[in-house]
Amino acid sequence: MENSGPAIKLRYHVEDRPQVGETILLGFQNVITSFGGLVAVPILIGSMANSSIEEIAYLISAALFVSGLVSIIQSKGFGPRWFRVGAGLPTIMGTDFAFIGPAASVIALGGIPAYFGGSMLASLLEIVMSYFVKPLMKYFPPVVTGSVITLLGATLMSAAMDWVAGGAGAEDYGSPLNLLIAVGVFLLVVLINHYAPSKFSSYAVLIGMAIGYLVCIPLDMVDLAKVGEAAWISLPSFNKIGIDFNPSYAIPFLSGYLVTVIETVGVMQTLGQVTQTELTDDQVAAGVRADGFGSFIAPLFGSGPAATFSQNAGLIPLTRNASRIVALVAGLIMILLSMSPKLATIISVMPLPILGGAGILMFGTVAAAGIQSLSRVEFNTRSLIIIASSVGVGLGVSFRPEITSQLPSFLAGLFSSGISAGTIVALLLNLILKDQQTID
């Protein structure tokens, strides 16, 4: 896949190796910006199953361990050519919200063991589909990929705004204090990134969030009691809960894996653009395969399906760091955090407005990368319709996901994600429309 490359000058390219101290800080920055997504899903899964606090803590530790392990696999790339697993680009992996809907129905029938068994069996679909990604990539011309990348950032903005307000369902949702914290972090990240010397601007997100965290402590916005209660050490283990391999539990997860394939292709294309890498179709396929492989092994350690996160795709242009070694270190940091509930709790009690302030800029950067990609597309009637329809449908589904609730369960799952819905529309219109009439 040809990559035109953004205008941003990277400080570290994929093969570059920053100094050890800098690598650790940049890796930690990747982890902290993704942490909300890393722990949210196991908390929701535990809540669905009415799990105890101890069981939820175990699910969080297991999710962190698997996320770190699969991030390393995805970022490094392993295996022979016929079963290459991992795209070899700096990537953060974690548990995915696309599987929450299927998980709810399966857990109601067979508990968390059914969730593990069903997601594990269904992950084989994604592994099989990874072998069909390469021939399908010819249907992803720049007008489609640009639309997908734009959607990837734009559809995540609602999550960022929920964080800014304090988190969906929070009693103080949208309070002036939450908004003030988020705005403060946002401005800190912007100013540090733009005005600080390059050796400091790379840490703009980390510095901004750290200052925001410290400010929130005297404002009584950080629950330090939970930090004190958490244990220092908890070694990882194989699944303590059990796995139920009833094939009927796999069926609800199939649409989730189809959505994941589509979203992962979009994230891989975005990573190729922001890392200024000429991403091959084989690499995209290996990236999808890493998702499926990670989801297959995750239940063995007590975690749910793993998917490629888009947060670090927005972080790379801001930090101008695309080094693979940084992502590998981020994976190691997640594994270490999984062994120390106390350290993980310090991050998990971070007020969401801090993450929201940084998230607006990160997700906006992803959308901007898509717009930049679209700027190189010849705007004629055909391309305009594809872009408008894809972005319109994708954003519409993101704003009103309940619109798919009356569809058959398979279609509802497939179109429940704004990214997947918009991508499907772009792919279909790219096949159907042949008119090349140029707009004056």
C-alpha positions in Angstrom: 0.0 0.0 0.0 1.5 3.3 -1.1 1.8 5.9 1.6 2.1 9.5 0.7 3.3 10.5 4.2 2.2 13.4 6.3 4.1 16.6 6.5 5.0 16.2 10.1 8.7 15.6 10.6 9.1 12.5 12.9 11.7 12.7 15.6 12.0 8.9 15.8 11.0 6.6 12.9 9.9 2.9 13.2 13.4 1.5 13.3 14.9 4.2 15.5 15.9 3.4 19.2 15.7 6.4 21.6 17.8 6.3 24.7 16.6 3.9 27.5 15.2 6.6 29.8 13.4 8.3 27.0 12.0 5.0 25.7 10.5 4.2 29.1 8.9 7.6 29.4 7.5 7.4 25.9 6.3 3.9 26.5 4.5 4.9 29.7 2.9 7.8 27.9 1.4 5.2 25.4 0.1 3.2 28.3 -1.5 6.0 30.3 -3.3 7.4 27.3 -4.8 3.9 26.6 -5.4 2.9 30.2 -9.1 3.9 30.4 -9.9 1.6 27.5 -7.7 -1.2 28.9 -9.5 -1.4 32.3 -13.1 -0.4 31.3 -14.0 -3.6 29.6 -13.0 -6.0 32.3 -14.8 -3.8 34.8 -18.0 -4.0 32.7 -17.6 -7.7 32.2 -17.3 -8.2 36.0 -20.3 -6.1 36.6 -22.4 -8.1 34.2 -21.5 -11.3 36.0 -22.0 -9.7 39.5 -18.4 -10.5 40.3 -16.8 -9.7 43.6 -14.3 -6.8 43.9 -11.5 -9.5 44.1 -12.7 -11.1 40.8 -12.9 -7.8 39.0 -9.4 -7.0 40.2 -8.3 -10.3 38.7 -10.0 -9.6 35.4 -8.3 -6.2 35.2 -4.8 -7.7 36.0 -5.4 -10.4 33.4 -6.5 -7.8 30.8 -3.4 -5.8 31.4 -1.1 -8.8 31.1 -2.7 -10.0 27.8 -2.8 -6.4 26.4 0.9 -6.1 27.0 1.7 -9.5 25.6 -0.4 -9.0 22.4 1.0 -5.4 22.0 4.5 -6.9 21.8 3.3 -9.5 19.3 1.6 -6.9 17.1 4.4 -4.4 17.3 7.3 -6.9 16.7 5.7 -9.4 14.3 6.4 -13.1 14.7 6.1 -16.3 12.7 6.8 -17.6 9.2 5.4 -15.7 6.2 2.4 -18.1 5.8 1.4 -17.4 9.4 2.9 -14.0 10.1 1.3 -12.6 13.3 1.8 -8.8 13.9 2.2 -5.9 11.5 5.5 -4.8 12.9 4.4 -1.2 13.5 4.2 0.4 17.0 0.8 -0.6 18.3 -1.1 -0.8 21.6 -3.6 -3.6 22.0 -6.4 -4.0 24.5 -9.8 -5.4 25.3 -12.5 -4.1 22.9 -16.0 -2.5 23.5 -17.2 -4.2 20.2 -17.7 -7.4 22.2 -19.7 -5.9 25.2 -23.1 -6.5 23.5 -22.5 -10.2 22.7 -20.8 -10.7 26.1 -23.9 -9.5 27.9 -26.1 -12.1 26.3 -23.6 -14.9 26.7 -22.8 -14.2 30.3 -26.5 -14.2 31.1 -26.6 -17.8 29.8 -23.4 -19.3 31.0 -21.4 -16.7 33.1 -17.9 -15.6 32.4 -16.7 -19.1 31.4 -19.1 -18.9 28.5 -17.8 -15.5 27.6 -14.3 -16.8 27.5 -15.2 -19.9 25.5 -17.4 -18.2 23.0 -15.0 -15.4 22.3 -12.1 -17.9 22.0 -13.9 -20.1 19.5 -15.2 -17.2 17.4 -11.8 -15.6 17.2 -10.9 -18.4 14.7 -13.1 -16.5 12.2 -10.8 -13.5 12.4 -7.7 -15.6 11.9 -9.3 -17.2 8.8 -10.4 -13.8 7.5 -6.9 -12.5 7.8 -6.0 -14.6 4.8 -8.6 -12.8 2.7 -7.5 -9.3 3.6 -4.7 -9.1 1.1 -6.9 -9.7 -2.0 -9.5 -7.3 -0.6 -7.0 -4.5 -0.2 -7.4 -3.5 -3.8 -10.9 -2.3 -2.9 -9.4 0.2 -0.4 -8.2 3.1 -2.7 -7.3 6.5 -1.2 -10.9 7.7 -1.2 -11.9 4.8 1.0 -8.9 4.8 3.2 -9.0 8.5 3.8 -12.7 8.3 4.7 -12.0 5.4 7.1 -9.1 7.2 8.8 -11.2 10.4 9.2 -14.1 8.4 10.7 -11.7 6.6 13.0 -10.8 9.9 14.7 -14.2 11.5 14.5 -16.2 8.6 15.9 -14.0 8.5 18.9 -14.6 12.1 19.8 -17.9 11.3 21.6 -15.9 9.1 24.0 -13.4 11.9 24.5 -16.2 14.4 25.3 -17.7 11.9 27.8 -14.3 11.8 29.5 -14.1 15.6 29.5 -17.5 15.7 31.3 -16.5 13.2 33.9 -17.6 9.9 32.4 -21.0 8.7 31.1 -23.4 8.4 34.0 -21.3 10.3 36.5 -23.1 12.4 39.1 -21.0 15.4 38.3 -21.2 14.9 34.5 -20.4 18.2 32.8 -19.6 20.1 36.0 -17.6 23.3 35.6 -14.7 21.7 37.5 -14.5 18.7 35.2 -14.6 21.0 32.2 -11.9 23.3 33.7 -9.6 20.3 34.4 -10.0 19.0 30.8 -9.5 22.4 29.3 -6.4 22.9 31.4 -4.9 19.6 30.4 -5.8 20.3 26.7 -4.0 23.7 26.8 -1.0 22.3 28.5 -0.6 19.6 25.9 -1.0 22.0 23.1 1.4 24.6 24.4 4.1 22.1 25.5 3.8 20.3 22.1 4.1 23.6 20.2 6.5 25.7 22.1 8.7 23.4 24.2 12.1 22.1 22.8 11.7 18.8 20.9 13.1 16.7 23.8 10.2 17.9 26.0 7.5 18.3 23.4 7.5 14.5 22.8 6.2 14.1 26.4 3.5 16.8 26.0 0.7 14.4 26.7 2.4 12.7 29.7 3.4 16.1 31.2 0.0 17.6 30.7 -1.8 14.6 32.2 0.7 14.4 35.1 0.1 18.0 36.1 -3.6 17.6 35.8 -3.4 14.5 38.1 -1.5 16.5 40.7 -3.9 19.3 40.6 -6.8 16.9 41.1 -5.4 15.4 44.3 -6.0 18.5 46.6 -9.4 19.0 44.9 -10.4 15.6 46.3 -10.9 14.2 42.8 -8.5 11.2 43.3 -9.6 8.3 45.4 -6.3 7.6 47.2 -8.0 5.1 49.6 -8.2 2.6 46.8 -4.5 3.0 46.1 -3.8 2.2 49.8 -5.9 -0.9 49.8 -4.4 -2.4 46.6 -1.7 -5.0 47.0 1.8 -4.4 45.7 2.4 -7.7 44.0 0.1 -10.2 42.3 1.8 -12.7 39.9 0.0 -13.5 36.6 -1.6 -16.9 36.3 -3.6 -19.0 33.9 -7.4 -18.7 33.8 -8.8 -19.1 37.4 -12.4 -18.9 36.3 -12.7 -21.6 33.7 -13.6 -21.7 30.0 -16.9 -23.2 28.5 -16.3 -24.3 24.9 -20.0 -24.7 24.0 -20.1 -23.7 20.3 -23.5 -21.9 20.7 -21.7 -19.3 22.8 -19.5 -18.4 19.8 -22.3 -17.3 17.5 -23.1 -13.9 19.2 -19.4 -13.0 18.9 -19.1 -13.5 15.1 -20.4 -10.1 14.1 -18.0 -8.5 16.7 -15.0 -10.1 15.0 -16.2 -8.9 11.6 -16.4 -5.4 13.0 -12.9 -5.8 14.4 -11.5 -6.9 11.1 -12.8 -3.7 9.5 -11.7 -1.5 12.3 -8.2 -3.1 12.4 -7.7 -2.5 8.7 -8.5 1.2 9.3 -6.1 1.5 12.2 -3.4 -0.2 10.3 -3.8 2.2 7.4 -3.7 5.1 9.9 -0.6 3.7 11.5 1.0 3.4 8.0 0.2 7.1 7.4 1.3 8.6 10.7 4.5 6.5 10.9 5.4 7.4 7.3 5.6 3.7 6.4 4.8 2.1 3.0 2.5 -0.5 4.6 2.1 -3.7 2.5 -1.0 -5.7 2.2 0.8 -8.6 3.9 1.4 -6.3 6.9 -2.2 -5.3 7.1 -3.2 -9.0 7.0 -0.6 -9.9 9.7 -2.1 -7.1 11.8 -5.6 -8.5 11.5 -4.2 -12.0 12.3 -2.6 -10.6 15.5 -6.0 -9.5 16.6 -7.5 -12.9 16.1 -4.5 -14.7 17.6 -4.5 -12.4 20.6 -8.2 -13.0 21.1 -7.7 -16.7 20.9 -5.0 -16.8 23.6 -6.5 -14.1 25.8 -9.0 -16.4 27.7 -6.2 -18.8 28.6 -4.9 -16.0 30.9 -8.4 -14.8 32.0 -9.0 -12.0 29.6 -11.5 -11.2 26.9 -10.8 -10.6 23.2 -8.0 -8.2 22.2 -8.1 -5.6 19.5 -5.8 -2.9 18.0 -6.3 0.4 19.8 -6.4 3.7 17.9 -5.1 5.9 20.7 -1.5 5.6 19.9 -2.2 6.4 16.2 -3.2 9.8 17.4 -0.3 10.0 19.8 2.4 9.4 17.2 1.9 12.7 15.3 1.8 14.7 18.5 4.9 13.2 20.0 6.6 12.7 16.6 7.7 9.3 17.8 7.0 6.2 15.7 9.7 4.0 17.3 8.7 0.3 17.5 10.9 -0.2 20.6 8.7 2.3 22.4 5.6 0.2 21.8 7.5 -2.9 22.9 8.4 -1.2 26.1 4.8 -0.1 26.6 3.8 -3.8 26.3 6.4 -4.7 29.0 5.0 -1.8 31.2 1.5 -3.2 30.9 2.7 -6.7 31.9 4.5 -5.2 34.9 1.4 -3.2 35.9 -0.6 -6.4 35.7 1.7 -7.8 38.5 1.3 -4.7 40.7 -2.3 -3.9 41.5 -1.2 -0.8 43.5 0.6 0.8 40.5 -2.3 -0.1 38.2 -4.7 1.5 40.7 -2.7 4.7 40.8 -3.5 5.1 37.1 -7.0 3.7 37.2 -8.2 6.3 39.7 -7.1 9.1 37.4 -10.0 11.5 36.9 -11.5 11.0 33.4 -11.4 14.8 32.5 -7.6 14.5 32.4 -7.9 11.8 29.8 -10.5 13.7 28.0 -8.4 16.8 27.7 -5.7 14.8 26.0 -8.1 12.6 24.1 -9.7 15.5 22.2 -6.3 16.3 20.7 -5.3 12.7 20.0 -8.5 11.7 18.3 -8.7 15.0 16.5 -5.2 14.3 15.2 -6.3 11.0 13.7 -9.2 12.7 12.0 -6.9 15.4 10.7 -4.6 12.7 9.2 -7.6 11.3 7.3 -8.5 14.8 6.0 -4.9 15.3 4.9 -5.2 11.9 3.1 -8.4 13.0 1.4 -6.9 16.3 0.3 -4.8 14.3 -2.2 -7.9 12.7 -3.7 -9.3 14.2 -6.9 -12.6 15.7 -5.9 -15.2 14.6 -8.5 -18.8 13.7 -8.2 -18.0 10.1 -7.4 -15.4 10.7 -4.7 -17.6 13.4 -3.1 -20.5 11.0 -2.8 -18.3 8.2 -1.4 -16.7 10.5 1.3 -20.0 12.3 2.2 -22.0 9.0 2.5 -19.3 7.2 4.4 -18.6 9.9 6.9 -22.4 10.8 7.2 -23.5 7.2 7.9 -20.5 6.5 10.2 -21.1 9.6 12.3 -24.8 9.1 12.3 -24.5 5.5 13.6 -22.0 6.8 16.2 -24.4 9.5 17.4 -27.5 7.2 17.3 -26.3 3.6 17.7 -29.8 2.6 18.7 -30.9 3.0 15.1 -29.6 -0.6 14.4 -31.5 -2.2 17.4 -34.4 -3.5 15.3 -32.2 -5.2 12.7 -31.4 -8.9 12.8 -28.7 -9.5 15.4 -26.0 -10.3 12.9 -26.6 -7.0 10.9 -27.1 -5.1 14.1 -23.7 -6.2 15.3 -22.1 -5.4 12.0 -23.5 -1.9 11.7 -23.4 -1.0 15.4 -20.0 0.6 15.0 -19.8 3.9 13.2 -16.4 2.9 11.8 -17.6 -0.4 10.4 -20.8 1.1 9.1 -19.0 3.9 7.3 -16.4 1.6 5.9 -19.0 -0.8 4.5 -20.7 2.2 2.8 -17.5 3.5 1.4 -16.5 0.0 0.0 -19.9 -0.6 -1.6 -20.1 2.8 -3.2 -16.6 2.4 -4.5 -17.7 -0.7 -6.3 -21.0 0.6 -7.5 -20.1 4.1 -8.7 -18.1 4.5 -11.9 -18.8 8.1 -12.9 -15.7 10.3 -13.0 -17.3 13.7 -13.6 -15.1 16.3 -12.1 -16.7 19.1 -9.9 -16.0 22.5 -11.2 
